[in-house]
Amino acid sequence: MAAAVAMLATPTLAHDPEAQDMEITRKAERETVEGPEEYFTGTARITANFSRPDPSRVTGAIVEFEPGARTAWHSHPLGQTLVVTEGVGWTQVENGPKYEFYEGDIMWCPPDRKHWHGATPTDSMTHVVVQERLDGENVTWMEKVTDEEYLAGEPITGPVQD
C-alpha cells in the first residue's frame, strides 16, 4: 500500500504522446489586456482569458476593476459564476436591487439575465469568471450602465432574497 501511495505522489517525467497532459499556464506567461471601452466603464483589466476546446464549453478569465469601473449590461446564455478574490463590488440584474459583494463571495447569475457587475466607487475588486459557450457564444453585450444607474440606491449588503 505504501508503495502505491508513493507511486501516485511521485511525478513522472516521461512523456507519452498519446496521453493528454495537464496544461499549466504560468503567471508570467499570461497576458493582461485593458477591458474594451465598448464593454467597460472605467479601468478594468482582463488576465488569463481562456476557452477550452470542444467538447468542453468552459470559458473564463480573471478581471480586475479599479474603483468605479464596471461592465456594460450583458447576459450569458448558460449563466455565469463569479468568484471574488479581492475587494468589494456591486452587481445588479435588470429591474432588480443592487447588491454589494466581498472577497470570498461566489455569485451565480442565471442564464439570459441582463446584469452588470463591477467595483464600488471607493474600492477595487477582482473576480474569477467562469461561464460556458452555447453555439460558440458565452456573452451578449448590451448598452453601458450609466452613472445614474450605477449610483442609484443603496446596495443590499445582506443575503440575496429571491
C-alpha positions in Angstrom: 0.0 0.0 0.0 2.8 2.5 0.9 4.5 1.8 -2.4 1.3 2.5 -4.3 0.8 5.8 -2.5 4.4 6.7 -3.2 4.0 5.9 -6.9 1.0 8.2 -7.1 2.8 11.0 -5.3 5.9 10.8 -7.4 5.8 12.9 -10.6 6.6 11.0 -13.8 8.8 12.9 -16.2 8.4 10.5 -19.2 6.1 11.9 -21.9 3.6 9.7 -23.6 2.5 11.4 -26.9 -0.8 9.6 -26.8 -1.7 10.8 -23.3 -3.5 14.1 -22.7 -1.2 16.1 -20.5 -2.2 18.6 -17.9 -2.0 22.2 -19.1 -0.5 24.8 -16.8 -0.3 28.4 -17.8 2.3 30.2 -15.6 1.6 33.6 -14.2 4.5 35.1 -16.2 3.0 33.7 -19.4 -0.5 35.2 -19.0 -1.4 38.3 -21.0 -3.3 41.1 -19.4 -5.4 43.5 -21.6 -7.5 46.5 -20.9 -11.2 45.8 -20.8 -12.6 47.1 -24.1 -14.1 50.6 -23.7 -17.3 49.4 -25.5 -17.9 46.8 -22.8 -16.5 48.5 -19.7 -16.7 51.9 -17.9 -13.5 52.9 -16.1 -10.4 50.8 -15.8 -10.7 47.1 -16.0 -8.0 44.6 -16.8 -8.6 41.1 -18.1 -6.0 38.4 -17.4 -5.8 34.7 -18.3 -8.7 34.8 -20.6 -9.3 31.2 -21.6 -11.6 29.0 -23.7 -11.3 25.2 -23.5 -11.6 23.0 -26.7 -14.7 21.0 -27.6 -16.4 19.1 -26.2 -15.9 21.4 -23.2 -17.8 24.6 -23.3 -16.0 26.3 -20.4 -14.5 29.8 -20.7 -13.2 32.2 -18.2 -10.8 34.9 -17.0 -9.6 37.0 -14.1 -11.0 40.5 -14.2 -9.7 43.4 -12.1 -11.8 46.5 -11.7 -10.4 49.8 -10.4 -12.8 51.9 -8.1 -15.8 53.0 -10.1 -15.1 50.5 -13.0 -17.9 48.2 -14.2 -19.2 46.1 -17.1 -21.8 47.1 -19.6 -25.2 45.4 -19.3 -24.8 41.8 -20.6 -26.1 38.3 -20.3 -24.8 34.8 -20.6 -26.7 32.0 -22.5 -25.8 29.4 -19.9 -25.3 31.6 -16.8 -22.1 32.9 -15.1 -20.2 32.2 -11.9 -18.1 34.9 -10.3 -15.6 34.0 -7.6 -14.5 37.3 -5.8 -10.8 37.1 -4.9 -10.2 40.7 -3.7 -12.1 43.8 -2.8 -15.7 45.0 -2.8 -18.1 45.2 -5.7 -21.7 45.7 -6.8 -23.9 43.8 -9.1 -27.5 44.2 -10.4 -29.9 42.3 -12.5 -32.1 44.5 -14.7 -35.1 45.9 -12.7 -33.7 44.3 -9.5 -31.9 45.7 -6.4 -28.2 46.4 -6.4 -26.1 44.0 -4.2 -22.8 44.5 -2.6 -20.4 41.6 -2.5 -17.0 40.9 -0.9 -13.8 38.9 -1.2 -14.6 35.2 -0.8 -18.1 35.5 -2.1 -19.3 33.4 -5.0 -22.1 34.7 -7.3 -24.3 33.0 -9.8 -26.2 34.9 -12.5 -28.8 32.6 -14.2 -28.9 32.2 -18.0 -30.1 35.0 -20.1 -30.5 37.5 -17.2 -29.4 41.0 -18.2 -27.0 42.2 -15.5 -23.8 44.2 -14.7 -21.1 44.0 -12.1 -18.0 45.9 -11.0 -16.2 47.7 -8.3 -17.7 50.2 -5.9 -16.9 53.9 -6.3 -14.3 53.6 -3.5 -12.9 50.1 -3.6 -11.3 48.0 -6.3 -12.5 44.4 -7.0 -11.1 41.3 -8.7 -13.0 38.2 -9.6 -12.5 35.0 -11.5 -15.3 34.5 -14.0 -16.4 31.1 -15.4 -19.2 30.6 -17.9 -20.0 28.2 -20.8 -20.4 28.7 -24.5 -23.6 27.9 -26.3 -23.3 27.7 -30.1 -19.9 29.4 -29.8 -21.1 32.3 -27.7 -20.6 33.0 -23.9 -21.8 36.6 -23.6 -24.2 39.0 -25.2 -23.0 42.6 -24.6 -25.6 45.4 -24.4 -25.6 49.1 -23.6 -23.3 50.7 -21.0 -24.5 51.1 -17.4 -25.0 54.9 -16.9 -23.6 56.7 -13.9 -27.1 57.3 -12.8 -27.9 53.5 -12.9 -24.6 52.7 -11.2 -25.0 55.1 -8.3 -28.8 54.7 -7.9 -30.0 53.4 -4.5 -28.1 51.9 -1.6 -26.8 48.4 -2.2 -28.2 45.4 -0.3 -25.4 44.0 1.8 -27.1 41.0 3.4 -28.2 37.7 1.9 -29.8 37.6 -1.5 -33.5 37.0 -1.4 -35.4 35.7 -4.5 
